[in-house]
Amino acid sequence: MKSVLRRLFSPILNYFEAGEEEYSYKASHRTILLVVGALFVVLSLISLVAALAAGTIGALIPFVVFFGAGVVCLAVGGLGNNRAVSKIWGNK
């Protein structure tokens, strides 16, 4: 299952896993990334409910932004290697 998901998210993972420079990785960074990703997804769902209640198409913009950020965080935190997690944090 993990290989199928890695293939599905390969454009995102390839960007963050690329490079040969040295990186600094801590296991807590992966945990925090997963928690932040889950919070972004929950926030996006709350935003979607508010957008549907408002009835305007422009209210969907926060949903798209928060959902996209949440998916990237969850993909890198759950499927990415140590370099990808370090790169999303900006640690070198």
C-alpha positions in Angstrom: 0.0 0.0 0.0 2.8 2.4 0.8 4.4 1.9 -2.6 1.1 2.7 -4.3 0.8 5.9 -2.2 4.4 6.8 -2.9 3.8 6.5 -6.6 0.6 8.6 -6.3 2.4 11.4 -4.5 5.7 11.1 -6.4 5.6 14.6 -7.8 5.5 16.1 -4.3 7.9 13.6 -2.8 10.4 13.9 -5.7 10.6 17.7 -5.1 11.3 17.3 -1.4 13.6 14.3 -1.6 15.8 15.7 -4.4 19.3 16.9 -3.6 22.6 15.7 -2.2 23.3 18.4 0.4 23.7 17.6 4.0 20.5 17.8 6.1 19.6 17.8 9.8 16.7 15.4 10.7 14.9 14.9 14.0 12.1 12.4 14.6 10.0 15.0 16.3 9.9 17.0 13.1 8.0 14.1 11.3 5.6 13.9 14.2 4.9 17.6 14.2 4.5 17.6 10.4 1.9 14.8 10.7 0.0 16.7 13.4 0.1 20.0 11.5 -1.1 18.2 8.3 -4.0 16.7 10.2 -4.9 20.1 11.7 -4.8 21.7 8.2 -7.2 19.0 6.9 -9.6 19.5 9.8 -9.4 23.3 9.2 -10.1 22.8 5.5 -13.2 20.7 6.3 -14.5 23.4 8.7 -13.8 26.0 6.0 -15.8 23.9 3.5 -18.8 23.8 5.8 -18.6 27.5 6.2 -18.3 28.0 2.4 -21.3 25.9 1.8 -23.3 27.8 4.4 -22.2 31.1 2.8 -23.2 29.9 -0.6 -20.5 31.8 -2.5 -17.8 30.3 -4.7 -15.1 32.6 -3.4 -15.5 31.0 0.1 -14.0 27.8 -1.4 -10.5 29.4 -1.7 -9.6 28.8 2.0 -10.7 25.2 1.7 -8.4 24.6 -1.3 -5.4 26.3 0.3 -5.8 24.5 3.7 -6.5 21.1 2.1 -3.6 21.4 -0.2 -1.2 22.3 2.6 -2.6 19.5 4.7 -2.2 16.9 2.0 1.4 18.0 1.3 2.3 17.8 5.0 0.7 14.4 5.4 2.3 13.0 2.3 5.8 14.2 3.2 5.4 13.3 6.9 3.9 9.9 6.2 5.6 8.8 3.0 8.7 10.9 2.6 12.2 10.0 3.6 14.3 11.9 6.2 15.6 14.3 3.6 12.1 15.3 2.6 11.0 16.0 6.2 14.2 18.0 6.8 13.7 20.0 3.6 10.1 20.9 4.3 11.3 22.3 7.7 14.1 24.1 6.0 16.9 22.4 8.0 20.3 22.1 6.4 
